[in-house]
Amino acid sequence: SSMAITYPEQVRRNHGWRKWLPVRRFAVVEDSMRPTLHPGDGLLAALGGRPRPGQLRVFPDPTLPSRWLIKRVGDVRGTGRATEFEARSDNRAAVGVVDSRQFGWVPAEGSYRVVWTVRANPHAR
């Protein structure tokens, strides 16, 4: 499960952020993003921002909205609230992988940009 946290006021001021920056923690549970991410890895992700090709983003699964997916951004189209991106798995051969090949383009609104990755067990790679 994920937890919503915010940066303290002093951190915001020191980094020049003018707005409250919603950040959530996520955990990787499957193999679709190997070798970049492995099950058990933790992610810290910030809400919003324009997707950029190659960026990692977390978003609600269009086929099962109670589940979150982590994917690499492919192409990006549109502007403002109409921005969409192509969601790609790094490991397209993994069992049960779903990405834009199944569900199409993803709205950028409501998606999170991965800003930090915590390895579950770096010695077991």
Buried (B, 14 or more C-beta within 10 A) or exposed (E): EEEEEEBEEEEBEEEEEEEEBBBBBBBBEBBBBBEBBBEEBBBBBBBEEBBEEEBBBBBBBBEEEEEBBBBBBBEBEEEEEEBBBBBBBBBEEEEEBBBBEEBEBBBBEEBBBBEEBEEBEEEEE
